[in-house]
Amino acid sequence: MGQINSGGLFMTGDTVKTDSIDTFPKLLMENSRLRGNRPANREKDLGIWLTWTWEEVAEEVRAVACGLKKLGVKPEDKVSICGDNRPHLYWAISAVQAIGATPVPLYQDSVADEMQYIYEHAEAKYAIVEDQEQVDKLLEIKSKLPNLKHIIYEDARGMLHYEEEFLHDYATIQNDGRLYDTANPEYYKKSVDRGRGEDVAIILYTSGTTGRPKGVMLSYDNLIISAVNVNAREHLDENEEVLAYLSMAWIGDNMFSFAQAYVAGFCVCCPESGETVLDDLREIGPTFFFAPPRIFESILTTIMIRIDDAAKLKQKMFHYFMSVASRVGADILDGKPVSSKDSFLYWLGNILVFAPLRNVLGLSRAELCITAGEAIGPDIFKFYRSLGLNLKQLYGSTEASVFITIQPDGDVRFDSVGTPATDVEVKVTEENEVVFRGPGTFQAYYKNEEATRSAKDDDGWVRTGDAGIFDQDGHLKIIDRANDVSKLNDGTLFAPKYLENKLKFFPHIKEAVTFGHEKDYVAAFVNIDLESVGNWAEKQNLPYSGYTDLAGRASVGELIKECVEKVNTDLSKEDDLSGSQIRRFLILHKELDADDGELTRTRKVRRSAIAGRYTELIDALYSDRTHCPVEASVTFEDGRTGSIKADLQIHDIDTISMILTNVEAA
């Protein structure tokens, strides 16, 4: 595995190159030289897996880079990249970097108006997109983007009758590039050699949880050194295979599917589509798998649905051995001693339940699984480690080039996010805010000096906005967003994300938003999981016409109430949070949606947007009302808008302390 020493030199085995290999285009050339015949990318197209070696990828990138040069791209230009995970788009990122320009990836599911802001702010002159869908979005806003000169599309399907002169086929750009390369054979290498580690490698826009997205400028040194460090710490090398299915605009994908792959030389596989990810996952069987908590929550929901549909004997076997796994599975995974009886039962459970389940999930070969993006619920985390999956949580941010802390092997704790990553310093301020500095610390926010000064001080310490504490063993515990942690009127600690994660452990609950700041008690909004609750409804012979109809059924309310009561039972055992048990909740009439501004593109809750949009519902939760009529506008996938009307029932729940008081009184 390659690594960078303190002088910034790329090392391969025991050999140190005399020239500095400190950019991704340089790493690509080195991978082509060292492991040219090894697979670099795979993509499933029409049911067939296609493979490109490192040598072939280097040739593809060279052709794209020269084609962009011929088209007019200059070193100071910004080039947007947008689409699903495709090898050609990853090559485009490297090609843009090779000629000294800066790639700016966008979330492919963003609506045109969202894209317009980033195009305007980044001053993007060129766009490389996947297909007709992305082209249509740009054509919708092109008149408002005077800087945008050319649009390149990779998938030509549906583009036959598009005659705009500024539209170009990716294949044509490559062909033009090969001709340019033949006529100017020295250009490409000279352009790559001009790159330096301190140069800006990419601009990644934040998800905009609390406001307008900010453009985070990361250098090659930020990304490459961070990748080197984590590859060494987690023992990742050229033999790994990963599945790239998360947005290319997310820092996690840029690190796991690009930076770490270029540094170690491993293979990155792209699924056929977003709908086939789980099937493609089983076919690839990655050795290294990463996913945000929402993916693990979704997979858990699917598992529990299948178990509910299984024969009674299989259900009993599953629940019995899962109780064994819950008790000792994590200790066995960490190499800690357990009794001979438990060791035998876990071994038997692995044969009958755990190994087959890992195989169904496509994770039989996974030696390392990482979750990041936001906190994962402890119960969900424990479930996967109990199965024998080496799932580890890291804490990071775009401004850190991902890595702030990561859980160490043999000491993975369900209530912490681990210890500081290699060469990263982390501390907690007197206000309990987590701050960090390290090799991945971002350069600045693009065109936003004020935000940069607010986030990063002169000594390089970056504010995270998260509240946390260190335990006595140096493990960091994140409580919640610093601005979100507050207190009820009686002084009880209120940590909304912690409560929401506990709710989302249940397969019937897809999303939750809790309230309690300066209130007398905690209340919640709940989104049901349509697949899970729909499966339950079928068994109950309960007909329904869609989400709104099903969510409004009284029996569904009782189903969710049981889940909330179990959460309250757990909270009653926690000294600091026993007073934040949920007293009232309602099931929303629609799913929270990024297109409606209620979630970010990484599916984080926009609390201020929800508070502003659903003020009447929140007020109803803190009144004596039992129902609340509502009408809300929604945005459909094709861009049309509509409205939904419903009469929402408000459910009351006795907390554990109230139940005990009633029992004592009786």
C-alpha positions, -999 to +999 in steps of 0.1 A: +000+000+000+013+035-008+017+061+018+031+096+023+060+103+046+065+135+065+081+151+034+050+145+013+066+118-008+047+088-020+061+055-008+055+021-023+067-008-002+102+001+009+109+023-022+105+061-020+100+080-052+123+110-057+095+130-073+066+142-052+034+123-060+011+146-042-020+150-065-046+125-077-036+127-114+000+118-103-013+090-081-032+077-111-001+077-133+017+058-105-010+032-101-010+027-139+028+020-136+027-002-105-005-021-109-016-014-144-033-048-149-053-047-116-089-037-117-096-001-108-133+003-117-162-019-123-197-009-135-228-030-140-245-022-173-275-041-187-268-069-162-231-073-171-202-062-150-176-042-170-141-038-157-114-012-163-078-017-152-057+011-137-038+014-170-071+017-189-084+043-165-053+063-169-058+063-207-095+073-203-087+102-180-059+114-203-083+115-232-110+134-212-084+159-199-071+167-233-107+169-247-115+195-219-084+214-228-094+215-265-129+226-254-114+256-236-112+246-199-086+267-182-067+260-149-087+286-129-121+273-141-147+254-120-163+224-136-194+208-121-199+171-120-234+156-115-250+122-118-252+087-102-220+069-094-204+062-128-167+054-136-168+081-163-178+107-138-150+097-114-126+099-144-140+134-151-130+145-116-095+133-122-094+148-157-105+182-145-078+181-118-052+170-144-055+203-163-055+224-131-092+232-130-114+225-099-142+199-099-175+208-080-197+178-076-235+183-070-261+161-055-278+144-085-313+145-068-312+182-063-339+202-081-330+228-106-334+258-082-310+242-057-284+236-085-288+272-096-274+285-064-243+263-065-236+270-101-239+308-095-218+307-063-191+284-077-191+304-110-190+271-129-183+275-166-185+238-176-207+209-165-202+172-169-234+153-162-247+118-165-277+118-186-308+135-202-324+141-167-294+162-156-292+180-189-329+190-187-324+205-152-295+226-166-315+237-196-343+248-173-319+273-155-293+279-183-307+314-190-300+323-154-264+311-156-244+334-178-211+318-168-221+283-179-206+278-214-207+241-221-225+210-209-211+175-215-233+144-210-221+109-206-252+089-214-265+097-249-298+079-246-327+104-253-303+131-265-307+126-303-329+156-309-310+180-286-293+205-310-279+232-287-244+240-297-232+240-261-241+203-256-214+178-261-213+140-259-187+127-235-174+102-261-169+130-286-149+150-260-127+119-255-122+114-292-113+151-296-089+147-267-071+118-283-066+138-314-053+168-293-030+144-274-015+131-306-008+166-318+004+178-284+020+147-268+038+167-240+008+186-228-008+161-205+022+152-184+034+187-181+000+198-169-001+170-144+034+178-132+024+214-125+000+203-098+011+206-061-002+191-029-012+225-015-035+233-046-072+231-042-083+196-053-121+200-051-149+222-038-176+203-019-207+220-008-222+213+026-257+200+029-271+233+042-286+220+074-287+254+090-286+277+060-272+281+025-247+254+015-210+265+019-183+255-006-156+237+013-122+240-004-100+209+002-064+206-010-047+175-024-027+173+008-059+174+029-074+144+011-043+123+003-027+125+037-060+117+054-065+088+031-030+075+037-035+077+075-068+059+076-057+032+051-027+025+073-048+025+105-075+002+090-051-020+071-066-013+037-046-022+005-049-028-032-070-060-026-101-042-014-133-039-033-159-012-025-193-004-039-198+033-047-234+042-044-236+073-023-237+108-039-204+119-054-211+154-039-207+139-004-173+141+013-176+104+024-179+092-012-150+114-023-128+099+005-139+062+004-145+058-034-118+082-047-091+093-024-085+061-005-088+041-038-062+062-055-038+060-025-042+022-020-049+012-056-081-008-048-111-014-070-143+008-069-175-007-083-205+012-094-240-003-093-264-004-123-288+020-106-300+032-073-328+006-073-303-023-078-278-014-051-287-043-027-286-068-055-253-055-068-240-055-033-246-092-030-229-098-064-198-078-056-194-088-019-172-058-010-144-062+015-148-026+027-184-012+030-195+023+041-229+036+046-247+064+066-270+053+094-301+056+072-288+028+050-282+005+079-317+015+093-332+006+059-314-028+058-325-036+093-361-028+083-358-052+054-344-079+077-372-076+102-399-077+075-384-109+062-383-124+096-419-115+102-428-133+070-408-164+079-421-197+094-426-197+131-397-221+137-373-198+118-386-168+138-380-186+171-345-196+159-337-161+148-348-144+180-331-171+202-297-168+185-300-130+183-304-129+220-272-148+223-255-125+198-268-094+217-252-107+249-218-119+236-215-111+199-197-078+203-173-092+228-164-121+205-158-097+176-135-076+198-116-108+210-128-106+245-133-137+266-168-153+269-180-185+286-176-218+268-213-222+266-219-188+250-190-194+226-206-226+214-240-211+211-226-182+191-207-206+169-239-225+163-258-193+157-233-182+132-238-214+112-276-213+113-284-175+114-255-150+113-235-162+084-265-168+061-278-133+070-245-117+062-244-136+029-280-124+020-268-088+028-238-092+005-214-086+034-198-121+038-164-108+027-166-074+045-137-071+069-145-035+077-178-016+077-179+021+084-209+043+092-207+081+091-227+112+082-246+114+115-249+094+147-262+059+145-285+046+171-267+024+197-293-003+193-288-005+155-251-004+159-251-032+184-273-053+162-248-053+133-218-059+154-236-088+171-239-104+137-202-105+134-198-074+111-169-052+120-190-021+119-172+010+132-185+045+136-164+075+127-170+111+135-161+136+108-171+165+086-165+179+052-142+205+068-121+177+082-117+157+050-140+132+069-118+120+097-120+135+132-123+104+153-128+067+145-134+037+167-102+016+173-101-022+168-108-042+199-123-012+217-155-003+199-181+012+222-217+018+214-219+051+231-188+067+216-174+077+182-139+065+191-106+082+195-089+109+174-079+098+139-042+097+131-025+131+134-058+147+143-060+168+175-095+170+192-106+189+223-138+200+240-142+236+249-156+250+281-189+253+263-187+215+255-182+222+218-159+198+199-131+214+180-103+198+159-073+204+137-053+181+116-039+173+081-075+172+067-084+207+079-101+226+050-085+256+034-115+279+035-151+284+025-152+295-011-159+332-014-170+334+023-143+348+045-167+356+073-179+320+076-143+308+074-132+331+103-162+320+123-154+283+118-116+282+119-093+302+141-057+314+134-043+283+151-062+260+128-088+248+153-122+242+136-155+244+154-178+215+147-210+229+162-214+196+181-216+191+218-194+163+232-174+149+261-143+127+265-146+097+288-117+087+310-103+064+283-101+091+257-132+081+237-153+110+224-190+110+230-212+132+209-243+144+227-260+162+199-256+194+178-245+220+203-273+243+192-299+216+195-291+203+230-312+222+255-334+217+285-371+213+293-387+238+316-379+217+347-342+216+338-341+181+323-316+176+295-331+174+261-310+158+233-333+155+203-311+135+180-304+109+207-342+104+211-348+103+174-321+076+169-338+054+195-371+058+178-357+049+144-343+016+157-378+003+152-385-009+116-419+007+116-404+042+121-385+058+092-380+093+105-387+112+137-384+148+149-386+155+186-395+188+204-388+199+240-368+231+241-382+252+269-413+230+270-429+211+298-424+177+281-411+160+250-433+155+220-426+140+186-434+138+149-432+104+134-429+092+098-439+055+094-419+032+071-443+024+043-427-009+035-426-022+070-460-009+082-475-019+048-462-054+053-478-054+088-511-041+074-513-069+049-510-094+076-538-076+095-560-076+063-560-038+066-565-022+032-551+012+024-546+035-005-513+051+002-490+066+029-515+092+041-543+067+044-522+042+062-506+067+086-540+079+097-553+045+107-560+041+145-544+007+146-512+021+131-512+047+158-513+020+184-485+001+166-462+032+168-474+039+204-459+005+214-426+015+199-426+049+217-434+032+250-404+009+246-382+040+240-396+055+272-387+023+291-351+026+280-350+063+288-363+057+323-331+038+331-309+067+321-304+092+350-298+123+327-325+116+303-353+098+323-372+131+324-372+135+286-395+106+279-420+113+251-454+123+263-473+130+230-467+122+194-485+123+160-479+105+128-473+130+099-495+128+069-466+129+045-430+118+045-405+144+052-388+153+019-356+170+007-376+184-023-399+202+002-370+216+021-376+195+052-345+174+049-310+180+034-298+160+004-280+138+029-313+133+047-305+153+078-335+170+094-338+207+088-353+216+122-359+253+116-377+246+084-399+220+100-406+242+130-417+270+106-437+248+083-456+228+110-461+254+137-498+245+141-490+209+146-463+216+172-487+239+191-513+211+190-489+187+206-485+212+235-523+217+240-552+196+251-562+189+215-566+153+204-568+160+167-554+185+143-566+191+107-538+199+083-533+208+046-498+208+032-482+213-002-459+186-016-435+184-045-438+153-067-408+136-084-417+152-118-416+187-103-454+191-100-469+204-068-500+193-050-516+193-016-525+168+010-554+171+035-556+150+067-570+150+102-541+140+124-547+121+157-525+131+187-515+102+209-509+105+246-484+083+264-479+077+301-442+079+310-427+052+331-427+075+362-464+082+357-472+045+354-453+037+386-470+065+404-504+052+393-495+016+404-483+029+438-515+049+442-536+018+434 
